[in-house]
Amino acid sequence: MASSSSSARRWRYEVFLSFRGEDTRRTFLDHLYAALHQKGIRAFKDDEQLRKGMEISPALLESIEESWSAIIIFSKEYAASSWCLKSPSSFLFAGMNPCVN
């Protein structure tokens, strides 16, 4: 799909929720996911907890590639994760539309 524009592509998810840790998983993230779902927005939320040193699953990388955009939820745990700190560049490589406010 190298020549297709992102507007013509059919995305599986409208938003990929990027987060790390229990400090957001069962609190803010669950509320955000429910609100997005209520508005009809297809969001990806990984419910598997990645432990330090674990490899990111191919399914998780595929979900990033299948998402039109991302919401990054910064927290203390997020900043302590080397993968999370690299993930914003993964979103750009996946073809997501960068939007910085």
N, CA, C and O atoms as a GROMACS GRO file, in nm:
protein
  404
    1MET      N    1   0.081  -0.121   0.000
    1MET     CA    2   0.000   0.000   0.000
    1MET      C    3   0.084   0.125   0.000
    1MET      O    4   0.042   0.227   0.055
    2ALA      N    5   0.198   0.121  -0.058
    2ALA     CA    6   0.291   0.233  -0.054
    2ALA      C    7   0.235   0.358  -0.121
    2ALA      O    8   0.265   0.469  -0.078
    3SER      N    9   0.153   0.341  -0.227
    3SER     CA   10   0.105   0.458  -0.299
    3SER      C   11  -0.031   0.508  -0.249
    3SER      O   12  -0.076   0.613  -0.294
    4SER      N   13  -0.095   0.437  -0.159
    4SER     CA   14  -0.226   0.479  -0.108
    4SER      C   15  -0.211   0.592  -0.009
    4SER      O   16  -0.116   0.597   0.069
    5SER      N   17  -0.306   0.684  -0.014
    5SER     CA   18  -0.306   0.790   0.086
    5SER      C   19  -0.373   0.739   0.212
    5SER      O   20  -0.453   0.646   0.207
    6SER      N   21  -0.341   0.801   0.325
    6SER     CA   22  -0.399   0.756   0.451
    6SER      C   23  -0.550   0.779   0.454
    6SER      O   24  -0.620   0.710   0.527
    7SER      N   25  -0.601   0.876   0.377
    7SER     CA   26  -0.745   0.900   0.378
    7SER      C   27  -0.821   0.790   0.305
    7SER      O   28  -0.938   0.767   0.335
    8ALA      N   29  -0.757   0.722   0.209
    8ALA     CA   30  -0.823   0.615   0.135
    8ALA      C   31  -0.810   0.480   0.205
    8ALA      O   32  -0.882   0.387   0.171
    9ARG      N   33  -0.722   0.470   0.298
    9ARG     CA   34  -0.697   0.343   0.367
    9ARG      C   35  -0.809   0.315   0.468
    9ARG      O   36  -0.860   0.406   0.532
   10ARG      N   37  -0.845   0.190   0.481
   10ARG     CA   38  -0.944   0.147   0.580
   10ARG      C   39  -0.870   0.108   0.706
   10ARG      O   40  -0.794   0.010   0.706
   11TRP      N   41  -0.890   0.181   0.812
   11TRP     CA   42  -0.821   0.158   0.938
   11TRP      C   43  -0.906   0.068   1.027
   11TRP      O   44  -1.028   0.083   1.033
   12ARG      N   45  -0.842  -0.024   1.095
   12ARG     CA   46  -0.912  -0.111   1.190
   12ARG      C   47  -0.950  -0.032   1.316
   12ARG      O   48  -1.058  -0.050   1.372
   13TYR      N   49  -0.860   0.056   1.359
   13TYR     CA   50  -0.883   0.139   1.478
   13TYR      C   51  -0.868   0.285   1.440
   13TYR      O   52  -0.784   0.320   1.357
   14GLU      N   53  -0.948   0.369   1.501
   14GLU     CA   54  -0.932   0.511   1.480
   14GLU      C   55  -0.826   0.568   1.572
   14GLU      O   56  -0.763   0.670   1.541
   15VAL      N   57  -0.805   0.502   1.686
   15VAL     CA   58  -0.704   0.551   1.780
   15VAL      C   59  -0.639   0.434   1.854
   15VAL      O   60  -0.705   0.337   1.892
   16PHE      N   61  -0.508   0.444   1.871
   16PHE     CA   62  -0.429   0.349   1.950
   16PHE      C   63  -0.397   0.418   2.081
   16PHE      O   64  -0.336   0.525   2.082
   17LEU      N   65  -0.436   0.357   2.193
   17LEU     CA   66  -0.408   0.414   2.324
   17LEU      C   67  -0.274   0.362   2.374
   17LEU      O   68  -0.259   0.243   2.399
   18SER      N   69  -0.179   0.451   2.387
   18SER     CA   70  -0.045   0.416   2.432
   18SER      C   71  -0.028   0.457   2.577
   18SER      O   72  -0.041   0.575   2.610
   19PHE      N   73   0.002   0.360   2.662
   19PHE     CA   74   0.013   0.385   2.806
   19PHE      C   75   0.106   0.282   2.867
   19PHE      O   76   0.149   0.188   2.800
   20ARG      N   77   0.135   0.299   2.994
   20ARG     CA   78   0.219   0.203   3.064
   20ARG      C   79   0.181   0.201   3.212
   20ARG      O   80   0.176   0.305   3.277
   21GLY      N   81   0.155   0.083   3.262
   21GLY     CA   82   0.145   0.065   3.406
   21GLY      C   83   0.009   0.075   3.469
   21GLY      O   84  -0.088   0.126   3.411
   22GLU      N   85   0.006   0.025   3.589
   22GLU     CA   86  -0.117   0.023   3.666
   22GLU      C   87  -0.162   0.161   3.711
   22GLU      O   88  -0.277   0.180   3.748
   23ASP      N   89  -0.071   0.259   3.707
   23ASP     CA   90  -0.111   0.393   3.750
   23ASP      C   91  -0.213   0.456   3.657
   23ASP      O   92  -0.281   0.551   3.695
   24THR      N   93  -0.226   0.404   3.536
   24THR     CA   94  -0.327   0.455   3.443
   24THR      C   95  -0.419   0.346   3.390
   24THR      O   96  -0.532   0.376   3.349
   25ARG      N   97  -0.375   0.221   3.388
   25ARG     CA   98  -0.450   0.113   3.322
   25ARG      C   99  -0.594   0.100   3.372
   25ARG      O  100  -0.686   0.096   3.290
   26ARG      N  101  -0.615   0.092   3.500
   26ARG     CA  102  -0.749   0.066   3.555
   26ARG      C  103  -0.820   0.192   3.603
   26ARG      O  104  -0.926   0.183   3.666
   27THR      N  105  -0.764   0.306   3.574
   27THR     CA  106  -0.827   0.430   3.619
   27THR      C  107  -0.857   0.518   3.498
   27THR      O  108  -0.960   0.499   3.432
   28PHE      N  109  -0.771   0.611   3.469
   28PHE     CA  110  -0.792   0.706   3.360
   28PHE      C  111  -0.815   0.636   3.227
   28PHE      O  112  -0.906   0.671   3.153
   29LEU      N  113  -0.732   0.538   3.196
   29LEU     CA  114  -0.741   0.470   3.066
   29LEU      C  115  -0.876   0.402   3.047
   29LEU      O  116  -0.936   0.413   2.940
   30ASP      N  117  -0.924   0.332   3.148
   30ASP     CA  118  -1.054   0.266   3.136
   30ASP      C  119  -1.166   0.366   3.112
   30ASP      O  120  -1.257   0.340   3.033
   31HIS      N  121  -1.160   0.481   3.178
   31HIS     CA  122  -1.262   0.585   3.158
   31HIS      C  123  -1.252   0.644   3.017
   31HIS      O  124  -1.354   0.666   2.951
   32LEU      N  125  -1.131   0.669   2.970
   32LEU     CA  126  -1.110   0.722   2.836
   32LEU      C  127  -1.160   0.623   2.730
   32LEU      O  128  -1.230   0.662   2.637
   33TYR      N  129  -1.122   0.497   2.746
   33TYR     CA  130  -1.164   0.393   2.650
   33TYR      C  131  -1.318   0.384   2.644
   33TYR      O  132  -1.375   0.376   2.536
   34ALA      N  133  -1.382   0.386   2.760
   34ALA     CA  134  -1.528   0.378   2.765
   34ALA      C  135  -1.592   0.499   2.697
   34ALA      O  136  -1.691   0.485   2.625
   35ALA      N  137  -1.537   0.618   2.719
   35ALA     CA  138  -1.591   0.739   2.657
   35ALA      C  139  -1.574   0.736   2.505
   35ALA      O  140  -1.665   0.774   2.432
   36LEU      N  141  -1.460   0.690   2.459
   36LEU     CA  142  -1.438   0.678   2.314
   36LEU      C  143  -1.537   0.578   2.254
   36LEU      O  144  -1.598   0.605   2.151
   37HIS      N  145  -1.551   0.463   2.319
   37HIS     CA  146  -1.643   0.359   2.272
   37HIS      C  147  -1.786   0.412   2.268
   37HIS      O  148  -1.860   0.385   2.173
   38GLN      N  149  -1.825   0.488   2.370
   38GLN     CA  150  -1.959   0.545   2.377
   38GLN      C  151  -1.986   0.640   2.260
   38GLN      O  152  -2.099   0.650   2.212
   39LYS      N  153  -1.882   0.708   2.214
   39LYS     CA  154  -1.894   0.801   2.100
   39LYS      C  155  -1.879   0.730   1.965
   39LYS      O  156  -1.884   0.795   1.861
   40GLY      N  157  -1.860   0.598   1.968
   40GLY     CA  158  -1.848   0.523   1.844
   40GLY      C  159  -1.708   0.525   1.784
   40GLY      O  160  -1.691   0.494   1.666
   41ILE      N  161  -1.610   0.560   1.862
   41ILE     CA  162  -1.470   0.565   1.816
   41ILE      C  163  -1.403   0.432   1.847
   41ILE      O  164  -1.397   0.390   1.962
   42ARG      N  165  -1.353   0.368   1.742
   42ARG     CA  166  -1.285   0.239   1.759
   42ARG      C  167  -1.144   0.263   1.812
   42ARG      O  168  -1.060   0.321   1.744
   43ALA      N  169  -1.121   0.218   1.934
   43ALA     CA  170  -0.992   0.239   1.999
   43ALA      C  171  -0.928   0.105   2.034
   43ALA      O  172  -0.998   0.009   2.067
   44PHE      N  173  -0.795   0.100   2.026
   44PHE     CA  174  -0.721  -0.018   2.068
   44PHE      C  175  -0.660   0.009   2.204
   44PHE      O  176  -0.594   0.110   2.225
   45LYS      N  177  -0.684  -0.084   2.297
   45LYS     CA  178  -0.625  -0.078   2.430
   45LYS      C  179  -0.568  -0.216   2.459
   45LYS      O  180  -0.642  -0.315   2.462
   46ASP      N  181  -0.440  -0.223   2.481
   46ASP     CA  182  -0.375  -0.350   2.511
   46ASP      C  183  -0.398  -0.385   2.657
   46ASP      O  184  -0.357  -0.310   2.746
   47ASP      N  185  -0.461  -0.497   2.683
   47ASP     CA  186  -0.488  -0.537   2.820
   47ASP      C  187  -0.381  -0.629   2.878
   47ASP      O  188  -0.387  -0.666   2.995
   48GLU      N  189  -0.285  -0.667   2.796
   48GLU     CA  190  -0.175  -0.752   2.844
   48GLU      C  191  -0.067  -0.663   2.905
   48GLU      O  192  -0.030  -0.561   2.846
   49GLN      N  193  -0.018  -0.698   3.020
   49GLN     CA  194   0.087  -0.620   3.083
   49GLN      C  195   0.222  -0.669   3.035
   49GLN      O  196   0.254  -0.788   3.046
   50LEU      N  197   0.303  -0.578   2.982
   50LEU     CA  198   0.438  -0.612   2.937
   50LEU      C  199   0.535  -0.593   3.052
   50LEU      O  200   0.539  -0.487   3.115
   51ARG      N  201   0.612  -0.694   3.079
   51ARG     CA  202   0.712  -0.684   3.185
   51ARG      C  203   0.843  -0.633   3.128
   51ARG      O  204   0.870  -0.647   3.008
   52LYS      N  205   0.924  -0.574   3.213
   52LYS     CA  206   1.052  -0.519   3.171
   52LYS      C  207   1.134  -0.626   3.100
   52LYS      O  208   1.149  -0.737   3.149
   53GLY      N  209   1.186  -0.591   2.983
   53GLY     CA  210   1.269  -0.682   2.906
   53GLY      C  211   1.191  -0.770   2.809
   53GLY      O  212   1.251  -0.836   2.725
   54MET      N  213   1.058  -0.771   2.819
   54MET     CA  214   0.977  -0.851   2.728
   54MET      C  215   0.974  -0.785   2.590
   54MET      O  216   0.978  -0.663   2.577
   55GLU      N  217   0.968  -0.869   2.489
   55GLU     CA  218   0.959  -0.820   2.353
   55GLU      C  219   0.814  -0.780   2.324
   55GLU      O  220   0.720  -0.843   2.372
   56ILE      N  221   0.798  -0.676   2.247
   56ILE     CA  222   0.664  -0.634   2.208
   56ILE      C  223   0.610  -0.738   2.110
   56ILE      O  224   0.679  -0.778   2.016
   57SER      N  225   0.488  -0.780   2.133
   57SER     CA  226   0.431  -0.886   2.050
   57SER      C  227   0.404  -0.834   1.908
   57SER      O  228   0.376  -0.716   1.889
   58PRO      N  229   0.414  -0.924   1.810
   58PRO     CA  230   0.380  -0.884   1.673
   58PRO      C  231   0.236  -0.832   1.663
   58PRO      O  232   0.207  -0.745   1.581
   59ALA      N  233   0.148  -0.886   1.745
   59ALA     CA  234   0.008  -0.841   1.743
   59ALA      C  235  -0.003  -0.695   1.786
   59ALA      O  236  -0.084  -0.621   1.731
   60LEU      N  237   0.078  -0.655   1.883
   60LEU     CA  238   0.075  -0.516   1.929
   60LEU      C  239   0.129  -0.423   1.820
   60LEU      O  240   0.072  -0.317   1.795
   61LEU      N  241   0.236  -0.462   1.756
   61LEU     CA  242   0.291  -0.381   1.646
   61LEU      C  243   0.192  -0.372   1.530
   61LEU      O  244   0.179  -0.268   1.466
   62GLU      N  245   0.123  -0.482   1.504
   62GLU     CA  246   0.022  -0.483   1.398
   62GLU      C  247  -0.092  -0.386   1.432
   62GLU      O  248  -0.144  -0.318   1.344
   63SER      N  249  -0.130  -0.382   1.558
   63SER     CA  250  -0.236  -0.290   1.601
   63SER      C  251  -0.195  -0.145   1.583
   63SER      O  252  -0.278  -0.060   1.549
   64ILE      N  253  -0.068  -0.116   1.606
   64ILE     CA  254  -0.018   0.020   1.581
   64ILE      C  255  -0.032   0.053   1.433
   64ILE      O  256  -0.079   0.161   1.397
   65GLU      N  257   0.008  -0.041   1.347
   65GLU     CA  258   0.001  -0.019   1.203
   65GLU      C  259  -0.143  -0.007   1.153
   65GLU      O  260  -0.168   0.056   1.051
   66GLU      N  261  -0.237  -0.066   1.223
   66GLU     CA  262  -0.377  -0.064   1.183
   66GLU      C  263  -0.455   0.052   1.244
   66GLU      O  264  -0.578   0.058   1.233
   67SER      N  265  -0.385   0.145   1.309
   67SER     CA  266  -0.450   0.258   1.376
   67SER      C  267  -0.424   0.388   1.300
   67SER      O  268  -0.313   0.413   1.254
   68TRP      N  269  -0.527   0.470   1.290
   68TRP     CA  270  -0.516   0.597   1.220
   68TRP      C  271  -0.440   0.701   1.302
   68TRP      O  272  -0.367   0.783   1.246
   69SER      N  273  -0.458   0.698   1.435
   69SER     CA  274  -0.394   0.796   1.522
   69SER      C  275  -0.363   0.732   1.657
   69SER      O  276  -0.395   0.615   1.680
   70ALA      N  277  -0.302   0.809   1.744
   70ALA     CA  278  -0.268   0.758   1.877
   70ALA      C  279  -0.290   0.866   1.982
   70ALA      O  280  -0.276   0.985   1.956
   71ILE      N  281  -0.326   0.820   2.100
   71ILE     CA  282  -0.330   0.906   2.217
   71ILE      C  283  -0.226   0.850   2.312
   71ILE      O  284  -0.234   0.734   2.353
   72ILE      N  285  -0.130   0.932   2.348
   72ILE     CA  286  -0.025   0.889   2.439
   72ILE      C  287  -0.059   0.942   2.578
   72ILE      O  288  -0.077   1.062   2.598
   73ILE      N  289  -0.067   0.851   2.674
   73ILE     CA  290  -0.099   0.887   2.812
   73ILE      C  291   0.031   0.883   2.891
   73ILE      O  292   0.078   0.776   2.930
   74PHE      N  293   0.087   1.000   2.914
   74PHE     CA  294   0.214   1.009   2.985
   74PHE      C  295   0.193   0.991   3.135
   74PHE      O  296   0.098   1.044   3.192
   75SER      N  297   0.282   0.916   3.196
   75SER     CA  298   0.277   0.893   3.341
   75SER      C  299   0.419   0.860   3.387
   75SER      O  300   0.511   0.850   3.306
   76LYS      N  301   0.437   0.844   3.516
   76LYS     CA  302   0.569   0.806   3.567
   76LYS      C  303   0.612   0.672   3.509
   76LYS      O  304   0.728   0.656   3.470
   77GLU      N  305   0.520   0.577   3.502
   77GLU     CA  306   0.552   0.444   3.447
   77GLU      C  307   0.587   0.453   3.298
   77GLU      O  308   0.676   0.382   3.250
   78TYR      N  309   0.517   0.540   3.225
   78TYR     CA  310   0.544   0.556   3.082
   78TYR      C  311   0.687   0.605   3.061
   78TYR      O  312   0.759   0.554   2.975
   79ALA      N  313   0.726   0.703   3.139
   79ALA     CA  314   0.861   0.762   3.126
   79ALA      C  315   0.970   0.663   3.166
   79ALA      O  316   1.085   0.679   3.126
   80ALA      N  317   0.936   0.562   3.245
   80ALA     CA  318   1.035   0.462   3.288
   80ALA      C  319   1.049   0.348   3.188
   80ALA      O  320   1.134   0.261   3.206
   81SER      N  321   0.969   0.347   3.085
   81SER     CA  322   0.970   0.238   2.987
   81SER      C  323   1.046   0.280   2.861
   81SER      O  324   1.009   0.377   2.795
   82SER      N  325   1.152   0.208   2.830
   82SER     CA  326   1.229   0.242   2.709
   82SER      C  327   1.145   0.222   2.583
   82SER      O  328   1.157   0.300   2.489
   83TRP      N  329   1.060   0.118   2.580
   83TRP     CA  330   0.978   0.097   2.462
   83TRP      C  331   0.877   0.210   2.447
   83TRP      O  332   0.857   0.261   2.336
   84CYS      N  333   0.814   0.249   2.555
   84CYS     CA  334   0.715   0.356   2.545
   84CYS      C  335   0.777   0.486   2.495
   84CYS      O  336   0.716   0.559   2.418
   85LEU      N  337   0.899   0.513   2.539
   85LEU     CA  338   0.964   0.636   2.493
   85LEU      C  339   1.000   0.630   2.346
   85LEU      O  340   1.014   0.734   2.281
   86LYS      N  341   1.014   0.509   2.291
   86LYS     CA  342   1.041   0.494   2.148
   86LYS      C  343   0.912   0.488   2.066
   86LYS      O  344   0.916   0.511   1.945
   87SER      N  345   0.800   0.458   2.129
   87SER     CA  346   0.677   0.432   2.054
   87SER      C  347   0.626   0.550   1.972
   87SER      O  348   0.571   0.526   1.864
   88PRO      N  349   0.641   0.676   2.014
   88PRO     CA  350   0.593   0.784   1.924
   88PRO      C  351   0.656   0.778   1.785
   88PRO      O  352   0.588   0.808   1.686
   89SER      N  353   0.781   0.740   1.774
   89SER     CA  354   0.840   0.727   1.641
   89SER      C  355   0.781   0.607   1.568
   89SER      O  356   0.772   0.609   1.445
   90SER      N  357   0.742   0.503   1.640
   90SER     CA  358   0.676   0.388   1.578
   90SER      C  359   0.544   0.430   1.515
   90SER      O  360   0.507   0.380   1.408
   91PHE      N  361   0.474   0.522   1.580
   91PHE     CA  362   0.347   0.568   1.526
   91PHE      C  363   0.369   0.642   1.394
   91PHE      O  364   0.292   0.624   1.300
   92LEU      N  365   0.472   0.722   1.388
   92LEU     CA  366   0.500   0.796   1.264
   92LEU      C  367   0.539   0.700   1.152
   92LEU      O  368   0.496   0.718   1.038
   93PHE      N  369   0.621   0.600   1.184
   93PHE     CA  370   0.661   0.503   1.083
   93PHE      C  371   0.543   0.418   1.035
   93PHE      O  372   0.543   0.368   0.923
   94ALA      N  373   0.443   0.404   1.119
   94ALA     CA  374   0.325   0.325   1.083
   94ALA      C  375   0.232   0.404   0.991
   94ALA      O  376   0.134   0.350   0.941
   95GLY      N  377   0.261   0.530   0.970
   95GLY     CA  378   0.180   0.612   0.879
   95GLY      C  379   0.071   0.690   0.946
   95GLY      O  380  -0.019   0.740   0.879
   96MET      N  381   0.076   0.703   1.077
   96MET     CA  382  -0.026   0.781   1.147
   96MET      C  383  -0.007   0.928   1.115
   96MET      O  384   0.102   0.974   1.082
   97ASN      N  385  -0.117   1.001   1.124
   97ASN     CA  386  -0.113   1.143   1.100
   97ASN      C  387  -0.066   1.214   1.225
   97ASN      O  388  -0.136   1.211   1.326
   98PRO      N  389   0.052   1.279   1.221
   98PRO     CA  390   0.100   1.348   1.340
   98PRO      C  391   0.015   1.471   1.368
   98PRO      O  392  -0.014   1.549   1.278
   99CYS      N  393  -0.022   1.487   1.493
   99CYS     CA  394  -0.100   1.603   1.535
   99CYS      C  395  -0.047   1.644   1.672
   99CYS      O  396  -0.063   1.569   1.770
  100VAL      N  397   0.013   1.759   1.681
  100VAL     CA  398   0.068   1.806   1.807
  100VAL      C  399  -0.001   1.936   1.843
  100VAL      O  400  -0.003   2.031   1.764
  101ASN      N  401  -0.056   1.941   1.962
  101ASN     CA  402  -0.122   2.064   2.009
  101ASN      C  403  -0.045   2.121   2.125
  101ASN      O  404  -0.083   2.224   2.180
   0.00000   0.00000   0.00000
